[in-house]
Amino acid sequence: MDAETALAEARAALAAAAQRLAAAGAAPEQLVRTIPARRALGVIPRRETFRRTGEAYLVGALLVTEAGDVLEPGRIIRASRQVLPGHQSESARARRELRQRLLDARLPEGSTVVIDPRPLPLDDPAALAAEHAPLVLREVDGAPMVLVRWLPSAGDDTLRPLDAYLAERLDLALGALSAARAESEHP
């Protein structure tokens, strides 16, 4: 098998995983890109905001679209108006402000938002081979294989084959969806 074939099979497996999650009723994460603070018309200050760029499913360390694209997650936060009583740290106030700005950018309340995810080069064998991201291309027994780095600080000795990783993560996700559905039907 050559690298191009390995990447095509990986894209198909990733798309199938996302489609299974969608069919099971999993809620996709909202993907947004940060629009930096700027001045409109050169004088009117505009604060930092967010632009929605799509949806994807979080499958362990990977964000996967139904088209088979894969992204490295950025910051993950829930868009909500949650206000906790009492004294809050500066970081808690910053998170609350960020959640409010996500709502101001018209993201659905309660949705999980991934800020600035990075697309991984699934169509470029050389670029994916050079990655130290959640998804990499390496030679295994003389054949190219797409592997998953499930922990950012993990070395290449802990990489897992994509198919086995997706099977495990889908079992967990689909099991959790079934349990949640059963709980809501029989409280």
C-alpha positions as CSV (number, residue, x, y, z in Angstrom):
1,M,0.0,0.0,0.0
2,D,1.3,3.5,-0.8
3,A,0.9,6.7,1.2
4,E,-1.9,8.0,-1.0
5,T,-4.0,4.9,-0.5
6,A,-3.4,5.0,3.2
7,L,-4.6,8.6,3.4
8,A,-7.6,7.8,1.2
9,E,-8.6,4.9,3.5
10,A,-8.1,7.1,6.6
11,R,-10.3,9.8,5.1
12,A,-13.0,7.2,4.4
13,A,-12.7,5.8,8.0
14,L,-12.9,9.2,9.5
15,A,-16.0,10.2,7.4
16,A,-17.7,6.9,8.4
17,A,-17.0,7.6,12.1
18,A,-18.6,11.0,11.9
19,Q,-21.6,9.7,9.9
20,R,-22.2,7.0,12.5
21,L,-22.1,9.6,15.3
22,A,-24.5,11.8,13.3
23,A,-26.9,8.9,12.6
24,A,-26.8,8.0,16.4
25,G,-27.9,11.6,17.2
26,A,-24.6,12.9,18.6
27,A,-24.5,16.7,18.8
28,P,-21.6,18.1,16.7
29,E,-19.2,20.6,18.1
30,Q,-19.4,24.1,16.6
31,L,-16.1,25.2,14.9
32,V,-15.2,28.9,15.1
33,R,-12.3,31.1,13.9
34,T,-11.2,34.1,16.0
35,I,-11.7,37.5,14.3
36,P,-9.2,39.8,16.1
37,A,-10.1,43.1,17.5
38,R,-10.0,45.8,14.8
39,R,-11.2,49.3,13.9
40,A,-14.1,49.6,11.4
41,L,-13.8,52.5,9.0
42,G,-10.4,53.2,10.7
43,V,-12.0,54.7,13.8
44,I,-14.8,52.6,15.3
45,P,-13.3,50.0,17.7
46,R,-14.6,46.4,17.3
47,R,-13.7,43.9,19.9
48,E,-12.6,40.3,19.2
49,T,-15.3,38.1,17.9
50,F,-15.8,34.7,16.3
51,R,-17.0,33.4,13.0
52,R,-18.6,30.0,12.7
53,T,-16.7,27.8,10.2
54,G,-18.6,24.5,10.4
55,E,-19.3,21.5,12.6
56,A,-17.3,18.4,13.6
57,Y,-17.4,15.5,16.0
58,L,-14.9,15.1,18.8
59,V,-13.6,11.6,18.6
60,G,-11.0,11.4,21.3
61,A,-8.1,13.6,20.3
62,L,-9.5,14.3,16.8
63,L,-12.2,16.5,15.4
64,V,-13.8,14.8,12.4
65,T,-16.2,16.1,9.8
66,E,-18.7,14.0,7.8
67,A,-16.6,14.7,4.7
68,G,-13.6,13.0,6.4
69,D,-11.6,16.1,7.2
70,V,-9.7,16.0,10.4
71,L,-8.7,18.8,12.7
72,E,-6.6,19.3,15.7
73,P,-8.8,20.7,18.5
74,G,-8.1,24.2,19.7
75,R,-9.7,25.6,22.9
76,I,-13.0,23.9,23.8
77,I,-15.7,25.7,25.7
78,R,-19.4,25.7,26.1
79,A,-21.4,28.7,24.9
80,S,-23.6,29.6,27.9
81,R,-24.8,32.3,30.2
82,Q,-23.9,30.4,33.3
83,V,-23.1,32.7,36.2
84,L,-21.8,31.2,39.4
85,P,-22.5,33.0,42.7
86,G,-19.8,34.3,44.9
87,H,-16.2,35.3,44.4
88,Q,-14.6,34.2,41.2
89,S,-11.0,34.1,40.1
90,E,-9.8,36.2,37.2
91,S,-9.6,33.1,35.0
92,A,-13.2,32.3,35.8
93,R,-14.3,35.8,34.9
94,A,-12.3,35.5,31.6
95,R,-14.0,32.2,30.7
96,R,-17.5,33.7,31.5
97,E,-16.7,36.7,29.2
98,L,-15.5,34.3,26.5
99,R,-18.8,32.2,26.8
100,Q,-20.8,35.4,26.5
101,R,-18.8,36.6,23.4
102,L,-19.6,33.2,21.8
103,L,-23.3,33.8,22.4
104,D,-22.9,37.3,21.0
105,A,-21.5,35.7,17.9
106,R,-24.8,33.8,17.5
107,L,-23.6,30.4,18.5
108,P,-26.4,28.2,20.0
109,E,-26.6,28.4,23.8
110,G,-25.3,25.2,25.4
111,S,-23.4,24.2,22.3
112,T,-19.8,23.0,22.6
113,V,-17.5,25.3,20.7
114,V,-14.0,24.6,19.4
115,I,-12.0,27.8,18.9
116,D,-9.4,27.9,16.2
117,P,-9.1,24.2,15.4
118,R,-6.2,23.4,13.0
119,P,-6.9,21.4,9.9
120,L,-4.5,18.5,9.5
121,P,-3.0,17.8,6.0
122,L,-4.8,14.6,5.2
123,D,-4.2,15.1,1.5
124,D,-0.4,15.6,1.7
125,P,1.6,12.6,2.7
126,A,4.9,14.5,3.3
127,A,3.2,17.1,5.5
128,L,1.3,14.4,7.5
129,A,4.6,12.5,7.9
130,A,6.2,15.6,9.4
131,E,3.4,16.2,11.9
132,H,3.6,15.8,15.7
133,A,-0.1,16.2,15.9
134,P,-3.0,13.8,16.9
135,L,-2.9,12.3,13.4
136,V,0.4,11.3,11.7
137,L,1.7,9.2,8.9
138,R,4.5,6.8,9.7
139,E,6.1,3.7,8.2
140,V,5.2,0.5,10.0
141,D,6.8,-2.7,8.8
142,G,7.8,-1.0,5.6
143,A,4.2,0.3,4.8
144,P,2.8,3.7,5.4
145,M,0.1,3.8,8.1
146,V,-2.1,6.6,9.6
147,L,-1.7,6.6,13.3
148,V,-3.2,8.5,16.2
149,R,-1.3,10.3,19.0
150,W,-3.9,10.3,21.7
151,L,-1.9,12.5,24.1
152,P,-0.1,15.6,22.8
153,S,3.0,14.9,24.9
154,A,3.2,11.2,23.9
155,G,6.1,10.0,21.8
156,D,5.9,8.0,18.6
157,D,6.2,4.7,20.6
158,T,2.6,5.2,21.9
159,L,1.0,5.8,18.5
160,R,-2.1,3.7,17.8
161,P,-3.5,2.6,14.4
162,L,-6.4,4.8,13.3
163,D,-8.9,2.0,12.7
164,A,-8.4,0.5,16.2
165,Y,-8.5,4.0,17.8
166,L,-11.8,4.9,15.9
167,A,-13.4,1.6,16.9
168,E,-12.6,2.1,20.6
169,R,-13.7,5.7,20.6
170,L,-16.9,5.0,18.7
171,D,-17.8,2.2,21.1
172,L,-17.4,4.6,24.0
173,A,-19.4,7.4,22.3
174,L,-22.2,5.3,21.0
175,G,-22.5,3.5,24.4
176,A,-22.7,6.8,26.2
177,L,-25.4,8.0,23.7
178,S,-27.4,4.8,24.2
179,A,-27.2,5.1,28.0
180,A,-28.2,8.8,27.9
181,R,-31.2,7.9,25.7
182,A,-32.2,5.1,28.0
183,E,-31.9,7.3,31.0
184,S,-34.1,10.0,29.4
185,E,-36.8,7.5,28.5
186,H,-36.9,5.9,31.9
187,P,-35.9,8.4,34.6
